[in-house]
Amino acid sequence: MNRTALTGTNAGNGIFRLARRAGSLSLAIALAFGATTAAQAAEFSTHHVRDAVSGGTARQVGSLPSNQMMSLDVVLPLRDKAGLDTFVAAVTDPASPSYRHYLTPAQFTAQFGPTQNDYNTVVQYLVQNGFTVTGGSRDGMDVQIVGPVSAVEKAFNVKMRTYQHPTENRRFYSPDREPTTSLAISLWHVSGLDNYSIPRPLYVKKSDYAQAHGISPESVVSHATTGSGPSASFLGSDMRAAYYGGTALTGAGQNLGLFEYYGTDLSDLTTYFKNVGQTNNVPVTLLSTDGTSTSCTASSGCDDTEQTLDMTQALGMAPGLSSLVMYVGSTDTAIISAMTTHSPLPTTIGCSWGWTPADPSTLDPYFEKMAAQGQTFFAASGDSSTWSRRNEAWPADDANVISVGGTDLTTSSAGGPWKSETAWVDSGGGISPDKIAIPSWQKISGVINANNKGSTTLRNGPDVSANANFTFYVCADQTTCTANAYGGTSFAAPMWAGFIALVNQQLVANGQSRVGNFNATVYPENESGGVLTTTYATDFHDITSGKSGSYSAVTGYDLVTGWGSPKAGLITTLSP
């Protein structure tokens, strides 16, 4: 579905007429739509200026040219944040009568999204200030715009400066102060005002790891010895055999989404399946959420390693999906806005990218919206061991997502069952570097203890895990495919997204609603009164050996592998 439509549910065409007439509207009419004077500037609910800018550690070197074009995504706030918090707590609580009684995107907008008048007001304000509206929707709570730097500075009362990055050999742009508007209504966030943090895929190449640690690639880890791929490397289908082991469930009827900052070359996916003697029967769609190109070819200097491996792991776990959609965009809000409104709605989602936001609460309205709509969002926990301010993998430490760590898996044979598993040495995890408060389900007695060394006040991660060792077969960039050369939690996140597609298929067959965010379900099912339950042993492989950075894998929950990797029993538990 093309997201250039600007109206939300029951919005009609008024907003289009409003934008066309913008140039002739008087200030009095604008004020009637909610604008005020600059002296009554409305602030945003999130902050936008990086600490390096406000603290002076990034040296200013210039200004952006006034005629340089910028693409931004303006996000409106929730109408009833407290009400949504209450709804999400109930819809994800197995003890609540509202458990899994999800909303449709239209119902969410009606209850918690911006009003049509507020949305029209924001569009009108942006057009008046020199922007062209290019996308967004009321249901998506955003307005995508393009305009010159001069319009940015006028509309948001900032100056766009350039700075020397304090830790990277490059320059970045940023507003010199927090943005404000002359609207009578507040806004949530503007994405695209800076490029301080460049999103990075959460995979790692063995040779790069070895070089960084001053060792030979062959001494990093052993090759996979029981995979079905070339040189005994693991395929996506091997992960399905190890963690599910059945044949009845394939993800039929389910729609899976992948969160991506770049497109792909689907010929790489074709090469992968051809080389391993398999066939992909799932239709794959590349969807631009904000005009970003969905093409990614080596000839253009684009690397689609992450995007291709995401697909192979999701499709390997759930080979009978109704659809796999890659949502491609340049800003996080544009991508996730599309994921919460697209039809068909992606009910299970994998994100294998990490970046540092100006404000870690930026995506929370969308994450809560996903929980309210029964969507399951998995975020890779990272490949650089213990989380810290200099080494984080947000959004994995956000309390509203399911964070996925890494393990080192051994199977009994090619395409065979699980044999053993230890913690992966680089699995990202730890205590939230963004100071995100500990969620209720991690406060359950026994979850955080002296053995796992977790925090009793801040969010701990990851929640679950799966194989992330340098044991996979990977095809990308229309070059020679590799075996046992790549690893990372970016393999594990789409793996889990595929696994939950199997659960959702079973739930539909049972006449029930889909899983949604399962943390509030899984944590109390695994730990009760400070004691691990028998259900936990049925549902998860408890990873009890190995370590990553400051933390070790221990019995029960830990800050390297979370609760561990999935067993087929988890499907039964989540779809009673």
Secondary structure by P-SEA (a helix, b strand, c coil): ccccccccccccaaaaaaaaacccccaaaaaaabbbcccbbbbbcccccccccccccccccccccccbbbbbbbbbccccaaaaaaaaaaaaccccccccccccaaaaaacccccaaaaaaaaaaaaaaccccccccccccbbbbcccaaaaaaaccbbbbbbccccccbbbbbbcccccccccccccccccccccbbbbbccccaaaaaaaaccccccccccccccccccccccaaaaaaacccccccccccbbbbbbccccccaaaaaaaaaaacccccbbbbbbbcccccccccccccccaaaaaaaaaaaaaacccccbbbbbbcccaaaaaaaaacccccccbbbbcbbbbbcccccaaaaaaaaaaabbbbbbcccccccccccccccccccccbbbbbbbbbbccccccccccccccccccccccccccccccccccccccccccccccccccccccccccccccccccccccccccccccaaaaaaaaaaaaaaaaaaaaaacccccccccccaaaaacccccccaaaaacccccccccccccccccccccccccccccaaaaaaacc
